[in-house]
Amino acid sequence: MNDIYLDHAATSPMHPEVIQVMTDTMSQVYGNPSSIYGIGRESRKYLDDARAVISKSIGAKASEIVFTSGGSEADNLAIFGTAHARQQEGRHIITTQIEHHAVLRACERLENDGFEVTYLPVDSRGMIAIDDLKNALRNDTILVTIMYGNNEVGTVQPIAEIGQLLKNHPATFHTDAVQAYGIEQLNVDELGVDLLSTSAHKLNGPKGIGFLYERASTKIDPLLVGGDQERKRRASTENVPAIIGFAKAVELAQQSMQVKQQQFEQYRNFILQKLDEAQISYHTNGDALHALPHLLNISFKGMDVESFLVNLDMAGVAVSSGSACTAGSLDPSHVLVAMYGKGAEELRNSIRISFGYGLDDVQIERATQSIVTVVERFTK
């Protein structure tokens, strides 16, 4: 039986067209984009064209895109860069309890350096309360960093509403959009964000490349120093083949976004329908009305997640228990802890299913049957 990959939130397979354009680039475009001779200028042209495609996808200017090694670096640049650039104005940061570890651990390090961080709680849907944010804002708050859509349960936060709230506050507003980019249509002006992080490997692009959107005039210090690449915001010779592959993945994602959203919604409904028909005891984790369409986190009563995942793997179905960055760890999901509390059953019986490129109806049917079979074996 061929493996059925249902963990696209962790990483996604590269699209064949992305592989092709990167292969062509690696064999033909080798100049340093910072060089002034013809071979270098050719690389610069490819780089500029890719930057234009990517900036257009979020309604930004090309000059506002800073290429990074991925989402984690983009998050780190946003958080450390803002903290270091604005520390004379204040040392208070607001985030949430359910952020990706690239955000949470950056904030923890800043706490060790004397900054104060407020971690907003979430309700059982994984949603923050705007009033909590209002109450947490202070005159010395320099950064608010709240993810667009959660990578474990899919809950989408009210980013545009937060952006409106912060219009009258000097704090820099950052959102980690790694899980949403390529799935949801994003516009930085409509969202009201100053900084936005993405990663190519979540939308069928290569690993090791991402970007930070940095609104013009936003104060930020670089993490990497050396050359003057990326308008002096991120030293290191640009990875031109990966950036070109990223741009191709973005083009493909933009073209297929609406179709994918509908397809993923159908997959989600099919799985839940079959669980209902089999009279499986379950509930979904997250906010069904405000959720990323490719994520489905389900809690199965009476199940043990480790045995569940092993048995599904033996059946050729790859799903996860949550964030890929904590895979293999026995620690419970910090997202589910924030939603339900430390003693909740959901910490031990929840799996994350995530959809993406290459799936079809037959695979979803087979995967669903395997899930039903494993649950019935363990609970009945």
C-alpha positions as CSV (number, residue, x, y, z in Angstrom):
1,M,0.0,0.0,0.0
2,N,1.4,3.4,-0.9
3,D,1.8,5.9,1.9
4,I,-0.9,8.6,2.2
5,Y,0.7,11.8,3.4
6,L,-1.6,13.8,5.6
7,D,0.9,16.0,7.4
8,H,1.2,18.9,5.0
9,A,1.2,21.4,7.9
10,A,4.6,20.0,9.0
11,T,6.1,20.3,5.5
12,S,4.8,19.8,1.9
13,P,6.2,18.0,-1.1
14,M,7.8,20.2,-3.7
15,H,5.7,20.8,-6.8
16,P,7.3,19.4,-10.0
17,E,7.3,22.8,-11.6
18,V,9.2,24.2,-8.6
19,I,11.8,21.4,-8.9
20,Q,12.1,22.1,-12.7
21,V,12.6,25.9,-12.4
22,M,15.2,25.4,-9.6
23,T,17.1,22.7,-11.6
24,D,17.2,25.0,-14.6
25,T,18.3,27.9,-12.4
26,M,21.1,26.0,-10.7
27,S,22.5,24.9,-14.0
28,Q,22.3,28.3,-15.7
29,V,22.3,31.1,-13.2
30,Y,25.4,31.1,-10.9
31,G,26.4,34.8,-10.6
32,N,26.5,36.7,-7.3
33,P,23.6,39.1,-7.4
34,S,25.7,41.8,-5.8
35,S,28.3,41.7,-8.6
36,I,28.3,44.5,-11.1
37,Y,29.3,42.5,-14.2
38,G,26.9,40.9,-16.6
39,I,26.8,37.4,-15.0
40,G,26.0,39.0,-11.6
41,R,23.4,41.4,-13.1
42,E,21.7,38.4,-14.7
43,S,21.3,36.8,-11.2
44,R,20.0,40.1,-9.9
45,K,17.4,40.2,-12.6
46,Y,16.1,36.8,-11.6
47,L,16.2,37.8,-7.9
48,D,14.3,41.0,-8.6
49,D,11.6,39.3,-10.7
50,A,11.1,36.7,-7.9
51,R,10.8,39.4,-5.3
52,A,8.2,41.2,-7.3
53,V,6.1,38.1,-7.6
54,I,6.3,37.4,-3.9
55,S,5.6,41.0,-2.8
56,K,2.6,41.2,-5.0
57,S,1.1,38.1,-3.4
58,I,0.6,40.0,-0.1
59,G,0.0,43.5,-1.5
60,A,3.5,44.8,-0.5
61,K,6.3,46.7,-2.2
62,A,9.2,44.7,-3.5
63,S,11.6,46.7,-1.2
64,E,9.6,45.4,1.9
65,I,10.6,41.8,1.4
66,V,13.5,40.4,3.3
67,F,14.5,36.9,2.3
68,T,15.5,34.6,5.2
69,S,16.4,30.9,5.7
70,G,12.8,30.1,6.6
71,G,9.9,30.9,8.9
72,S,11.9,30.5,12.2
73,E,14.5,33.0,11.1
74,A,11.8,35.4,9.9
75,D,10.1,35.2,13.3
76,N,13.4,35.7,15.1
77,L,14.3,38.7,12.9
78,A,10.9,40.2,13.6
79,I,11.1,39.7,17.4
80,F,14.8,40.2,18.2
81,G,15.1,42.9,15.5
82,T,12.2,44.9,16.9
83,A,13.3,44.5,20.5
84,H,16.8,45.6,19.9
85,A,15.8,48.5,17.6
86,R,13.2,49.9,20.0
87,Q,14.4,48.9,23.5
88,Q,15.0,52.6,24.4
89,E,11.3,53.2,23.8
90,G,10.1,50.4,26.0
91,R,10.7,46.7,26.9
92,H,7.2,45.2,26.9
93,I,6.1,42.6,24.4
94,I,2.7,41.0,23.9
95,T,2.2,37.5,22.4
96,T,0.0,34.5,22.9
97,Q,0.3,31.2,24.7
98,I,-0.2,29.2,21.4
99,E,2.5,30.7,19.2
100,H,5.0,28.6,17.3
101,H,8.1,27.9,19.3
102,A,10.1,30.2,17.0
103,V,8.1,33.0,18.6
104,L,7.8,31.6,22.1
105,R,11.4,30.8,22.6
106,A,12.5,34.1,21.2
107,C,10.3,35.8,23.7
108,E,11.6,33.7,26.5
109,R,15.2,34.7,25.6
110,L,14.2,38.3,25.6
111,E,12.7,37.8,29.1
112,N,16.2,36.6,30.2
113,D,17.6,39.9,28.8
114,G,15.3,42.0,30.9
115,F,12.2,42.4,28.6
116,E,8.7,41.8,30.0
117,V,6.4,39.5,28.0
118,T,2.7,39.1,28.4
119,Y,1.4,35.8,27.1
120,L,-2.3,36.2,26.2
121,P,-4.5,33.2,27.1
122,V,-6.9,31.5,24.6
123,D,-10.3,30.0,25.0
124,S,-11.3,26.4,24.3
125,R,-11.4,27.2,20.5
126,G,-7.8,28.5,20.6
127,M,-9.0,32.1,20.2
128,I,-7.7,35.2,22.0
129,A,-10.0,37.8,23.4
130,I,-9.6,41.3,22.0
131,D,-10.3,42.8,25.5
132,D,-7.4,40.8,26.9
133,L,-5.1,42.5,24.3
134,K,-6.6,45.9,25.0
135,N,-6.0,45.4,28.8
136,A,-2.4,44.2,28.2
137,L,-1.4,47.2,26.0
138,R,0.8,49.7,27.8
139,N,2.7,52.8,26.9
140,D,5.9,50.9,26.8
141,T,4.6,48.1,24.6
142,I,6.9,48.0,21.6
143,L,5.8,44.7,19.9
144,V,2.7,42.7,19.5
145,T,3.3,39.3,17.9
146,I,0.2,37.2,17.2
147,M,0.1,34.3,14.7
148,Y,-2.4,34.4,11.8
149,G,-3.5,30.8,11.9
150,N,-2.4,28.2,14.4
151,N,-0.2,25.3,13.1
152,E,-1.8,22.7,15.3
153,V,-5.6,23.4,15.5
154,G,-5.9,25.9,12.6
155,T,-7.7,28.6,14.5
156,V,-7.4,32.0,12.7
157,Q,-7.0,35.0,15.0
158,P,-8.7,38.4,14.3
159,I,-5.6,39.9,12.8
160,A,-7.3,42.7,10.9
161,E,-9.2,43.7,14.0
162,I,-6.0,43.8,16.0
163,G,-4.4,45.8,13.3
164,Q,-7.2,48.4,13.6
165,L,-6.8,48.5,17.4
166,L,-3.0,49.1,17.0
167,K,-3.4,51.9,14.6
168,N,-3.6,54.3,17.5
169,H,-0.7,52.6,19.4
170,P,3.0,52.9,18.5
171,A,3.7,49.2,19.0
172,T,5.0,47.2,16.0
173,F,2.6,44.5,14.9
174,H,4.0,41.2,13.7
175,T,2.1,38.1,12.6
176,D,3.5,34.6,11.9
177,A,1.7,33.7,8.7
178,V,3.8,30.6,8.0
179,Q,0.9,28.2,8.2
180,A,-1.6,30.4,6.3
181,Y,0.6,31.8,3.4
182,G,-0.4,30.0,0.2
183,I,-3.7,28.8,1.7
184,E,-5.4,32.1,2.6
185,Q,-5.3,35.4,0.6
186,L,-3.3,37.8,2.7
187,N,-2.9,41.6,2.2
188,V,-0.7,43.4,4.6
189,D,-2.5,46.7,4.4
190,E,-5.9,45.1,5.0
191,L,-4.4,43.2,8.0
192,G,-2.7,46.3,9.3
193,V,0.6,44.4,10.1
194,D,4.1,45.9,10.1
195,L,5.9,42.5,9.9
196,L,4.8,39.2,8.5
197,S,6.7,35.8,8.4
198,T,6.4,33.0,5.8
199,S,8.2,29.9,4.8
200,A,8.4,28.3,1.3
201,H,8.3,24.6,2.3
202,K,4.7,25.0,3.6
203,L,3.4,25.7,0.1
204,N,5.2,23.1,-2.0
205,G,8.4,25.2,-2.3
206,P,11.9,24.3,-1.1
207,K,13.1,24.1,2.5
208,G,15.6,26.7,3.7
209,I,13.9,29.8,2.3
210,G,11.3,32.2,3.6
211,F,10.8,35.9,3.9
212,L,9.9,38.6,6.4
213,Y,7.7,41.4,5.2
214,E,8.9,44.6,6.8
215,R,6.7,47.6,6.2
216,A,8.7,50.7,5.1
217,S,9.9,52.8,8.1
218,T,9.5,50.0,10.6
219,K,12.4,50.0,13.0
220,I,14.3,46.7,13.0
221,D,17.9,45.7,13.6
222,P,19.4,42.9,11.6
223,L,20.3,39.5,13.1
224,L,23.0,38.7,10.5
225,V,25.7,41.3,9.8
226,G,28.3,41.3,7.1
227,G,27.5,42.4,3.6
228,D,24.8,44.8,2.5
229,Q,22.4,42.3,1.0
230,E,18.6,42.7,1.4
231,R,19.1,46.5,1.8
232,K,21.4,45.9,4.8
233,R,18.7,44.0,6.7
234,R,20.0,40.5,6.3
235,A,23.6,39.8,5.3
236,S,24.6,36.7,3.2
237,T,24.6,36.1,-0.5
238,E,21.0,35.4,-1.6
239,N,20.1,31.8,-2.4
240,V,18.9,32.6,-5.9
241,P,17.7,29.1,-6.9
242,A,15.7,28.7,-3.7
243,I,14.2,32.2,-4.1
244,I,13.2,31.5,-7.7
245,G,11.6,28.2,-6.6
246,F,9.8,30.0,-3.8
247,A,8.4,32.5,-6.3
248,K,7.2,29.7,-8.6
249,A,5.5,28.0,-5.6
250,V,3.8,31.3,-4.8
251,E,2.6,31.7,-8.3
252,L,1.1,28.2,-8.3
253,A,-0.5,28.7,-4.9
254,Q,-2.1,31.9,-5.9
255,Q,-3.6,30.3,-9.1
256,S,-5.1,27.3,-7.2
257,M,-6.0,28.9,-3.9
258,Q,-9.8,28.9,-4.3
259,V,-9.9,25.4,-5.7
260,K,-7.7,24.1,-2.9
261,Q,-9.8,25.7,-0.2
262,Q,-13.0,24.0,-1.6
263,Q,-11.2,20.7,-2.0
264,F,-9.8,20.7,1.5
265,E,-13.2,21.6,2.9
266,Q,-14.7,18.6,1.1
267,Y,-12.0,16.3,2.5
268,R,-12.7,17.6,6.0
269,N,-16.4,17.0,5.7
270,F,-15.9,13.6,4.2
271,I,-13.7,12.4,7.1
272,L,-16.1,13.8,9.8
273,Q,-19.1,12.3,8.0
274,K,-17.5,8.8,7.9
275,L,-16.6,9.1,11.6
276,D,-20.3,9.9,12.4
277,E,-21.5,7.0,10.3
278,A,-19.2,4.7,12.1
279,Q,-20.4,6.1,15.4
280,I,-16.9,7.0,16.5
281,S,-16.7,9.2,19.6
282,Y,-14.7,12.3,18.8
283,H,-14.7,16.1,18.7
284,T,-12.7,18.6,16.7
285,N,-10.2,20.9,18.3
286,G,-10.2,24.6,17.2
287,D,-12.7,27.0,15.8
288,A,-14.7,25.6,13.0
289,L,-15.9,29.0,11.9
290,H,-12.5,30.7,11.9
291,A,-10.0,28.0,10.8
292,L,-7.4,27.3,8.1
293,P,-9.1,25.0,5.6
294,H,-6.3,22.5,5.3
295,L,-6.1,21.6,9.1
296,L,-8.2,19.2,11.0
297,N,-7.3,18.4,14.6
298,I,-9.5,15.6,16.2
299,S,-9.7,14.2,19.7
300,F,-10.8,10.5,19.9
301,K,-12.3,9.4,23.2
302,G,-10.4,6.4,24.7
303,M,-7.4,6.6,22.3
304,D,-3.7,6.9,23.0
305,V,-2.1,9.2,20.5
306,E,1.3,7.3,20.3
307,S,-0.3,4.0,19.6
308,F,-2.7,5.7,17.3
309,L,0.0,7.2,15.2
310,V,2.1,4.0,15.0
311,N,-0.9,2.0,13.9
312,L,-1.8,4.5,11.2
313,D,1.8,4.6,10.0
314,M,1.7,0.8,9.7
315,A,-1.4,1.2,7.6
316,G,0.4,3.6,5.4
317,V,-1.2,6.8,6.7
318,A,1.1,9.7,7.9
319,V,-0.5,12.1,10.4
320,S,0.9,13.9,13.4
321,S,0.0,14.7,17.0
322,G,0.6,18.4,16.5
323,S,3.6,20.7,15.9
324,A,6.3,19.1,13.8
325,C,8.9,21.0,15.8
326,T,8.1,18.9,18.9
327,A,7.7,15.6,17.1
328,G,9.2,12.7,19.1
329,S,8.8,14.6,22.4
330,L,6.6,13.2,25.1
331,D,5.7,16.7,26.2
332,P,2.0,17.5,25.6
333,S,1.1,20.1,23.0
334,H,1.4,23.6,24.5
335,V,-1.5,24.7,22.2
336,L,-3.9,22.1,23.7
337,V,-2.7,22.8,27.2
338,A,-3.5,26.5,26.7
339,M,-7.0,25.5,25.3
340,Y,-8.0,22.8,27.7
341,G,-5.6,22.8,30.7
342,K,-2.8,20.4,31.8
343,G,-5.0,17.5,32.8
344,A,-7.2,17.4,29.7
345,E,-7.8,14.1,27.8
346,E,-7.2,16.0,24.5
347,L,-3.5,16.1,25.3
348,R,-3.3,12.3,25.0
349,N,-5.9,11.5,22.3
350,S,-5.7,14.1,19.6
351,I,-4.2,13.9,16.1
352,R,-3.6,16.5,13.4
353,I,-4.6,15.8,9.8
354,S,-3.5,18.3,7.2
355,F,-4.2,18.4,3.5
356,G,-2.2,19.5,0.5
357,Y,-0.8,19.0,-3.0
358,G,-1.0,15.5,-4.4
359,L,-4.0,14.2,-2.5
360,D,-7.1,12.8,-4.2
361,D,-10.5,11.5,-3.2
362,V,-9.3,7.8,-3.3
363,Q,-6.5,8.5,-0.8
364,I,-8.8,10.4,1.5
365,E,-11.3,7.5,1.5
366,R,-8.5,5.0,2.2
367,A,-7.0,7.1,5.0
368,T,-10.4,7.6,6.6
369,Q,-11.2,3.9,6.5
370,S,-7.8,3.2,8.2
371,I,-8.6,5.8,10.9
372,V,-12.0,4.2,11.6
373,T,-10.5,0.7,11.7
374,V,-7.7,1.7,14.1
375,V,-10.1,3.5,16.4
376,E,-12.6,0.6,16.5
377,R,-9.8,-1.8,17.2
378,F,-8.6,0.2,20.2
379,T,-12.0,1.3,21.6
380,K,-14.3,-1.6,20.8
